[in-house]
Amino acid sequence: MNRRDSIRSLFLGSMAGGLMLESCVSESKETLEQKLWEYQYGRTPEEQAYDEKLLGQQFFRNNEIEKIKRLANLILPPTEEKLGNLDFPPTAGGNIEEAKVPEFIEFMAKDIPSIQTQMRGGLMWLDIHTRKTYNKDFLDCSEDEQHQVLDQIAYPDPKASEQKMEVGFFTLMRNLVMTGYFTSEVGINELGYKGNQPNVWDGVPDEVLKAHGMSYDESWIPKFVDQSKRNDIAQWDEEGNLIS
């Protein structure tokens, strides 16, 4: 089982819609309003007003958004990338940008203000650390250098007393990335999650009926639903009688 297969098994129960964020996309407000609720799922007017208020604000600065994008891609690389000897099929899923993970994290930071200090502080620490270590900002570091930084807080020494705040930041970021990705349409498609879907019921198969020595009453058959017409819209006459 490869890395993404393991993650799939952990997130099969996750469901949500993608979010569009005004501050992180270069679209007009009118276009944004049209896309605001791409997936309608019964929001009350109060909930819609609250969400629109959050979507109209910006918390992270542009540089912080870029760091979030980079972190998210390091935590969950695109499916076509190779990690060691593991090949991820290109058709297995999408990427962080397609799943709108940065927009999701921005929204969550505004929806849960208690995580704002931890998020912003962690993003600041990345630059402080890489300036001391590599004499450049985190985004200017090579991928290997970025991995070296994250390895220190992704796989910490459980006996160490240092970097507790940094470890907490990375844990929060990793959870947000995984949740944002695997609750998006792209992530759900990668999981192969289908949910409840309508099917065609044509009754008990003939071979099953015969195996039990049973059969349908011939007088019932004309009353059965004609599955070839299941998508037709019913029609009634003026007296309320079903005519089709």
DONU-882928 format. One record per residue (C-alpha): x negated, z, y negated; residue number from 1; residue in three letters. Coordinates in pm, 1 decimal. Each point is the difference from the previous one (the first is absolute). Layout:
% residues N
<miti x="X" z="Z" y="Y" n="NUM" res="ala"/>
...
END
This chain:
% residues 244
<miti x="0.0" z="0.0" y="0.0" n="1" res="met"/>
<miti x="-152.8" z="-104.5" y="-332.4" n="2" res="asn"/>
<miti x="24.4" z="180.8" y="-333.1" n="3" res="arg"/>
<miti x="310.2" z="-174.3" y="-126.3" n="4" res="arg"/>
<miti x="176.7" z="35.7" y="335.5" n="5" res="asp"/>
<miti x="-62.2" z="374.0" y="-21.7" n="6" res="ser"/>
<miti x="143.5" z="9.0" y="-351.2" n="7" res="ile"/>
<miti x="306.1" z="-196.2" y="111.6" n="8" res="arg"/>
<miti x="82.1" z="267.2" y="256.1" n="9" res="ser"/>
<miti x="-7.6" z="265.2" y="-273.8" n="10" res="leu"/>
<miti x="223.5" z="-181.1" y="-247.9" n="11" res="phe"/>
<miti x="277.5" z="-158.5" y="206.9" n="12" res="leu"/>
<miti x="248.2" z="244.9" y="-148.1" n="13" res="gly"/>
<miti x="-80.9" z="-77.8" y="-362.9" n="14" res="ser"/>
<miti x="247.7" z="-198.7" y="-206.5" n="15" res="met"/>
<miti x="22.3" z="-71.6" y="-373.3" n="16" res="ala"/>
<miti x="12.3" z="-281.4" y="-253.5" n="17" res="gly"/>
<miti x="-279.9" z="-143.4" y="-211.3" n="18" res="gly"/>
<miti x="-15.2" z="90.9" y="-368.6" n="19" res="leu"/>
<miti x="-84.9" z="-220.6" y="-296.0" n="20" res="met"/>
<miti x="-189.6" z="164.8" y="-285.2" n="21" res="leu"/>
<miti x="15.5" z="-133.6" y="-354.2" n="22" res="glu"/>
<miti x="-338.1" z="136.7" y="-107.9" n="23" res="ser"/>
<miti x="-187.3" z="-158.3" y="291.6" n="24" res="cys"/>
<miti x="147.6" z="-349.7" y="-6.0" n="25" res="val"/>
<miti x="-7.1" z="-267.6" y="-265.0" n="26" res="ser"/>
<miti x="369.4" z="-92.8" y="1.5" n="27" res="glu"/>
<miti x="264.0" z="14.4" y="-268.6" n="28" res="ser"/>
<miti x="236.3" z="293.6" y="-16.1" n="29" res="lys"/>
<miti x="289.6" z="-231.9" y="86.1" n="30" res="glu"/>
<miti x="-177.4" z="-119.8" y="314.6" n="31" res="thr"/>
<miti x="-85.1" z="356.4" y="91.4" n="32" res="leu"/>
<miti x="362.4" z="109.0" y="-38.6" n="33" res="glu"/>
<miti x="107.7" z="-277.7" y="236.2" n="34" res="gln"/>
<miti x="-253.3" z="112.4" y="259.9" n="35" res="lys"/>
<miti x="40.1" z="371.3" y="-60.6" n="36" res="leu"/>
<miti x="222.3" z="55.0" y="300.2" n="37" res="trp"/>
<miti x="-95.9" z="-277.2" y="236.1" n="38" res="glu"/>
<miti x="147.4" z="208.3" y="280.4" n="39" res="tyr"/>
<miti x="330.1" z="162.2" y="-94.2" n="40" res="gln"/>
<miti x="56.1" z="317.3" y="196.8" n="41" res="tyr"/>
<miti x="270.6" z="200.2" y="-172.2" n="42" res="gly"/>
<miti x="-173.3" z="152.2" y="-301.9" n="43" res="arg"/>
<miti x="228.4" z="199.3" y="-228.2" n="44" res="thr"/>
<miti x="3.5" z="-88.2" y="-372.3" n="45" res="pro"/>
<miti x="-188.2" z="322.6" y="-71.7" n="46" res="glu"/>
<miti x="-267.6" z="-85.6" y="255.7" n="47" res="glu"/>
<miti x="-35.1" z="-352.8" y="-133.5" n="48" res="gln"/>
<miti x="-35.7" z="128.8" y="-356.0" n="49" res="ala"/>
<miti x="-267.0" z="248.3" y="110.4" n="50" res="tyr"/>
<miti x="-197.0" z="-263.9" y="190.0" n="51" res="asp"/>
<miti x="22.7" z="-250.4" y="-285.0" n="52" res="glu"/>
<miti x="-133.3" z="267.8" y="-234.2" n="53" res="lys"/>
<miti x="-303.4" z="53.1" y="225.5" n="54" res="leu"/>
<miti x="-54.1" z="-372.2" y="43.9" n="55" res="leu"/>
<miti x="-9.0" z="-41.4" y="-376.9" n="56" res="gly"/>
<miti x="-291.3" z="242.6" y="-33.4" n="57" res="gln"/>
<miti x="-367.4" z="-32.5" y="88.2" n="58" res="gln"/>
<miti x="-212.4" z="287.5" y="126.5" n="59" res="phe"/>
<miti x="-320.9" z="-149.3" y="138.9" n="60" res="phe"/>
<miti x="-230.1" z="-197.0" y="-228.5" n="61" res="arg"/>
<miti x="-89.2" z="-355.7" y="97.8" n="62" res="asn"/>
<miti x="-344.9" z="106.8" y="121.7" n="63" res="asn"/>
<miti x="158.8" z="269.9" y="213.6" n="64" res="glu"/>
<miti x="241.6" z="-252.5" y="149.4" n="65" res="ile"/>
<miti x="-296.3" z="-218.5" y="96.3" n="66" res="glu"/>
<miti x="-166.2" z="297.5" y="169.3" n="67" res="lys"/>
<miti x="322.0" z="76.4" y="185.0" n="68" res="ile"/>
<miti x="16.9" z="-361.2" y="122.0" n="69" res="lys"/>
<miti x="-359.5" z="16.1" y="119.8" n="70" res="arg"/>
<miti x="49.3" z="334.9" y="171.2" n="71" res="leu"/>
<miti x="314.5" z="-124.2" y="170.2" n="72" res="ala"/>
<miti x="-180.5" z="-306.7" y="133.7" n="73" res="asn"/>
<miti x="-283.2" z="217.1" y="128.8" n="74" res="leu"/>
<miti x="244.1" z="236.4" y="169.5" n="75" res="ile"/>
<miti x="210.5" z="-278.8" y="150.0" n="76" res="leu"/>
<miti x="-187.0" z="-333.8" y="-6.1" n="77" res="pro"/>
<miti x="190.2" z="-330.9" y="14.5" n="78" res="pro"/>
<miti x="88.9" z="-101.5" y="352.5" n="79" res="thr"/>
<miti x="-230.4" z="-300.4" y="5.1" n="80" res="glu"/>
<miti x="-308.3" z="214.6" y="-57.8" n="81" res="glu"/>
<miti x="-228.8" z="115.4" y="276.9" n="82" res="lys"/>
<miti x="-110.1" z="359.2" y="39.6" n="83" res="leu"/>
<miti x="-281.7" z="30.8" y="250.3" n="84" res="gly"/>
<miti x="113.5" z="-172.3" y="316.7" n="85" res="asn"/>
<miti x="370.3" z="17.6" y="-84.5" n="86" res="leu"/>
<miti x="168.3" z="-324.2" y="-103.4" n="87" res="asp"/>
<miti x="330.9" z="29.9" y="-182.7" n="88" res="phe"/>
<miti x="221.2" z="-308.3" y="57.9" n="89" res="pro"/>
<miti x="81.9" z="-170.6" y="-333.7" n="90" res="pro"/>
<miti x="368.4" z="-8.1" y="92.0" n="91" res="thr"/>
<miti x="19.9" z="371.1" y="80.1" n="92" res="ala"/>
<miti x="90.5" z="103.0" y="-352.6" n="93" res="gly"/>
<miti x="-68.8" z="-35.4" y="-369.1" n="94" res="gly"/>
<miti x="-219.6" z="173.7" y="-250.7" n="95" res="asn"/>
<miti x="13.9" z="281.2" y="-253.2" n="96" res="ile"/>
<miti x="99.7" z="-224.1" y="-290.5" n="97" res="glu"/>
<miti x="281.0" z="-172.7" y="192.1" n="98" res="glu"/>
<miti x="138.9" z="339.7" y="98.4" n="99" res="ala"/>
<miti x="-20.9" z="115.9" y="-366.7" n="100" res="lys"/>
<miti x="-185.0" z="316.0" y="101.1" n="101" res="val"/>
<miti x="-155.3" z="54.2" y="-347.9" n="102" res="pro"/>
<miti x="346.8" z="-22.8" y="-157.4" n="103" res="glu"/>
<miti x="130.2" z="247.8" y="257.3" n="104" res="phe"/>
<miti x="-279.6" z="248.4" y="-76.3" n="105" res="ile"/>
<miti x="58.4" z="-36.2" y="-374.2" n="106" res="glu"/>
<miti x="370.4" z="69.0" y="50.8" n="107" res="phe"/>
<miti x="-65.2" z="303.7" y="219.8" n="108" res="met"/>
<miti x="-241.3" z="146.5" y="-254.7" n="109" res="ala"/>
<miti x="278.0" z="-13.2" y="-259.5" n="110" res="lys"/>
<miti x="268.7" z="118.5" y="239.6" n="111" res="asp"/>
<miti x="-211.9" z="299.2" y="114.7" n="112" res="ile"/>
<miti x="-190.8" z="122.6" y="-308.0" n="113" res="pro"/>
<miti x="-167.3" z="275.3" y="203.2" n="114" res="ser"/>
<miti x="-236.5" z="-256.0" y="158.1" n="115" res="ile"/>
<miti x="-106.8" z="-159.3" y="-328.8" n="116" res="gln"/>
<miti x="-294.2" z="230.4" y="-73.0" n="117" res="thr"/>
<miti x="-131.7" z="-30.7" y="354.5" n="118" res="gln"/>
<miti x="30.3" z="-379.1" y="-3.7" n="119" res="met"/>
<miti x="-157.2" z="-52.6" y="-341.3" n="120" res="arg"/>
<miti x="-271.6" z="257.0" y="68.3" n="121" res="gly"/>
<miti x="-90.6" z="-165.3" y="329.3" n="122" res="gly"/>
<miti x="-24.3" z="-343.2" y="-160.6" n="123" res="leu"/>
<miti x="-227.1" z="145.0" y="-270.7" n="124" res="met"/>
<miti x="-216.8" z="169.2" y="262.6" n="125" res="trp"/>
<miti x="-67.4" z="-334.5" y="170.3" n="126" res="leu"/>
<miti x="-169.6" z="-136.5" y="-313.0" n="127" res="asp"/>
<miti x="-183.6" z="326.9" y="-71.1" n="128" res="ile"/>
<miti x="-136.2" z="8.5" y="354.0" n="129" res="his"/>
<miti x="-106.9" z="-364.9" y="15.3" n="130" res="thr"/>
<miti x="-164.2" z="18.7" y="-343.0" n="131" res="arg"/>
<miti x="-214.1" z="288.1" y="124.0" n="132" res="lys"/>
<miti x="-70.1" z="-162.7" y="335.2" n="133" res="thr"/>
<miti x="-17.5" z="-373.5" y="-75.9" n="134" res="tyr"/>
<miti x="-10.9" z="-6.1" y="-381.1" n="135" res="asn"/>
<miti x="321.1" z="-205.3" y="-23.0" n="136" res="lys"/>
<miti x="376.2" z="39.1" y="12.1" n="137" res="asp"/>
<miti x="187.9" z="4.5" y="330.3" n="138" res="phe"/>
<miti x="147.1" z="-347.0" y="-47.1" n="139" res="leu"/>
<miti x="-347.6" z="-142.7" y="-66.8" n="140" res="asp"/>
<miti x="-138.6" z="140.6" y="325.4" n="141" res="cys"/>
<miti x="-42.0" z="-212.1" y="308.6" n="142" res="ser"/>
<miti x="246.0" z="43.3" y="284.7" n="143" res="glu"/>
<miti x="-261.1" z="186.4" y="205.0" n="144" res="asp"/>
<miti x="-62.6" z="238.8" y="-288.9" n="145" res="glu"/>
<miti x="373.4" z="54.3" y="-43.7" n="146" res="gln"/>
<miti x="34.4" z="76.7" y="369.3" n="147" res="his"/>
<miti x="-285.6" z="249.7" y="-21.3" n="148" res="gln"/>
<miti x="180.3" z="182.8" y="-279.9" n="149" res="val"/>
<miti x="330.5" z="9.0" y="183.1" n="150" res="leu"/>
<miti x="-158.2" z="106.8" y="329.4" n="151" res="asp"/>
<miti x="-101.9" z="323.6" y="-169.3" n="152" res="gln"/>
<miti x="360.8" z="92.7" y="-78.6" n="153" res="ile"/>
<miti x="182.1" z="-183.2" y="280.0" n="154" res="ala"/>
<miti x="-195.7" z="168.7" y="278.7" n="155" res="tyr"/>
<miti x="-110.9" z="331.0" y="-153.8" n="156" res="pro"/>
<miti x="-188.9" z="277.4" y="175.9" n="157" res="asp"/>
<miti x="275.4" z="250.3" y="88.0" n="158" res="pro"/>
<miti x="-244.9" z="285.5" y="-59.1" n="159" res="lys"/>
<miti x="-101.1" z="-120.9" y="-345.2" n="160" res="ala"/>
<miti x="132.6" z="184.3" y="-303.0" n="161" res="ser"/>
<miti x="-76.1" z="-279.9" y="-246.9" n="162" res="glu"/>
<miti x="207.3" z="-303.1" y="-98.5" n="163" res="gln"/>
<miti x="333.2" z="156.7" y="94.6" n="164" res="lys"/>
<miti x="165.5" z="-159.6" y="-302.3" n="165" res="met"/>
<miti x="-151.5" z="-340.0" y="77.5" n="166" res="glu"/>
<miti x="110.9" z="24.1" y="362.6" n="167" res="val"/>
<miti x="351.3" z="91.7" y="-113.3" n="168" res="gly"/>
<miti x="4.9" z="-300.1" y="-233.5" n="169" res="phe"/>
<miti x="-101.4" z="-241.4" y="273.7" n="170" res="phe"/>
<miti x="253.8" z="146.3" y="243.6" n="171" res="thr"/>
<miti x="274.3" z="-44.3" y="-258.1" n="172" res="leu"/>
<miti x="-113.5" z="-353.9" y="-78.4" n="173" res="met"/>
<miti x="-15.5" z="-93.9" y="366.9" n="174" res="arg"/>
<miti x="351.1" z="136.1" y="59.3" n="175" res="asn"/>
<miti x="136.8" z="-189.7" y="-300.2" n="176" res="leu"/>
<miti x="-166.9" z="-325.4" y="108.2" n="177" res="val"/>
<miti x="132.1" z="24.9" y="355.9" n="178" res="met"/>
<miti x="348.0" z="97.0" y="-115.0" n="179" res="thr"/>
<miti x="9.7" z="-268.7" y="-268.2" n="180" res="gly"/>
<miti x="-113.3" z="-272.1" y="238.7" n="181" res="tyr"/>
<miti x="198.9" z="86.6" y="310.0" n="182" res="phe"/>
<miti x="324.4" z="58.6" y="-189.0" n="183" res="thr"/>
<miti x="-19.0" z="-339.3" y="-173.4" n="184" res="ser"/>
<miti x="150.4" z="-320.1" y="138.0" n="185" res="glu"/>
<miti x="-349.2" z="-126.4" y="80.6" n="186" res="val"/>
<miti x="-91.3" z="317.8" y="187.8" n="187" res="gly"/>
<miti x="328.3" z="20.3" y="188.3" n="188" res="ile"/>
<miti x="-46.1" z="-360.9" y="112.0" n="189" res="asn"/>
<miti x="-347.5" z="91.1" y="123.2" n="190" res="glu"/>
<miti x="144.5" z="288.1" y="198.3" n="191" res="leu"/>
<miti x="244.2" z="-238.7" y="159.8" n="192" res="gly"/>
<miti x="282.6" z="241.5" y="-82.2" n="193" res="tyr"/>
<miti x="341.0" z="-162.6" y="39.2" n="194" res="lys"/>
<miti x="245.8" z="285.5" y="-38.9" n="195" res="gly"/>
<miti x="365.7" z="-43.6" y="84.5" n="196" res="asn"/>
<miti x="97.7" z="-365.9" y="15.6" n="197" res="gln"/>
<miti x="330.2" z="-162.6" y="94.4" n="198" res="pro"/>
<miti x="7.9" z="-179.6" y="329.3" n="199" res="asn"/>
<miti x="243.7" z="-213.3" y="194.4" n="200" res="val"/>
<miti x="211.0" z="182.1" y="260.3" n="201" res="trp"/>
<miti x="154.1" z="-237.8" y="248.0" n="202" res="asp"/>
<miti x="115.5" z="271.6" y="232.4" n="203" res="gly"/>
<miti x="-150.4" z="114.7" y="327.0" n="204" res="val"/>
<miti x="-207.4" z="-283.9" y="153.9" n="205" res="pro"/>
<miti x="163.5" z="-178.1" y="293.6" n="206" res="asp"/>
<miti x="-279.8" z="94.9" y="238.4" n="207" res="glu"/>
<miti x="48.2" z="368.6" y="-79.2" n="208" res="val"/>
<miti x="375.9" z="-22.1" y="48.7" n="209" res="leu"/>
<miti x="-48.1" z="-178.0" y="333.8" n="210" res="lys"/>
<miti x="-255.7" z="256.3" y="113.8" n="211" res="ala"/>
<miti x="264.9" z="268.8" y="-43.0" n="212" res="his"/>
<miti x="281.8" z="-207.4" y="142.6" n="213" res="gly"/>
<miti x="181.9" z="-23.0" y="-331.7" n="214" res="met"/>
<miti x="121.2" z="-266.7" y="-240.9" n="215" res="ser"/>
<miti x="184.0" z="-27.0" y="-329.0" n="216" res="tyr"/>
<miti x="375.5" z="-45.3" y="-2.1" n="217" res="asp"/>
<miti x="62.9" z="-365.2" y="-78.7" n="218" res="glu"/>
<miti x="268.0" z="96.9" y="-251.4" n="219" res="ser"/>
<miti x="-261.0" z="184.1" y="-206.1" n="220" res="trp"/>
<miti x="-239.6" z="-290.4" y="-45.6" n="221" res="ile"/>
<miti x="199.3" z="-187.4" y="-272.5" n="222" res="pro"/>
<miti x="5.6" z="325.0" y="-198.6" n="223" res="lys"/>
<miti x="-376.4" z="37.7" y="0.0" n="224" res="phe"/>
<miti x="-198.6" z="-70.3" y="-316.7" n="225" res="val"/>
<miti x="-122.8" z="-358.5" y="-15.1" n="226" res="asp"/>
<miti x="-368.1" z="60.5" y="-76.6" n="227" res="gln"/>
<miti x="-44.7" z="-357.2" y="-125.0" n="228" res="ser"/>
<miti x="230.6" z="93.0" y="-292.1" n="229" res="lys"/>
<miti x="-141.2" z="345.7" y="-71.6" n="230" res="arg"/>
<miti x="-137.5" z="-111.7" y="-339.6" n="231" res="asn"/>
<miti x="327.3" z="-157.0" y="-112.4" n="232" res="asp"/>
<miti x="188.6" z="176.7" y="-278.0" n="233" res="ile"/>
<miti x="343.2" z="119.0" y="108.7" n="234" res="ala"/>
<miti x="304.6" z="-156.1" y="-165.8" n="235" res="gln"/>
<miti x="346.6" z="154.1" y="-45.6" n="236" res="trp"/>
<miti x="331.1" z="-152.2" y="-98.3" n="237" res="asp"/>
<miti x="214.7" z="126.5" y="-288.9" n="238" res="glu"/>
<miti x="168.3" z="249.1" y="233.1" n="239" res="glu"/>
<miti x="-327.2" z="151.6" y="109.4" n="240" res="gly"/>
<miti x="-14.5" z="-165.8" y="340.6" n="241" res="asn"/>
<miti x="-338.8" z="-97.6" y="131.4" n="242" res="leu"/>
<miti x="-9.0" z="-377.7" y="35.9" n="243" res="ile"/>
<miti x="-367.4" z="-54.2" y="83.2" n="244" res="ser"/>
END
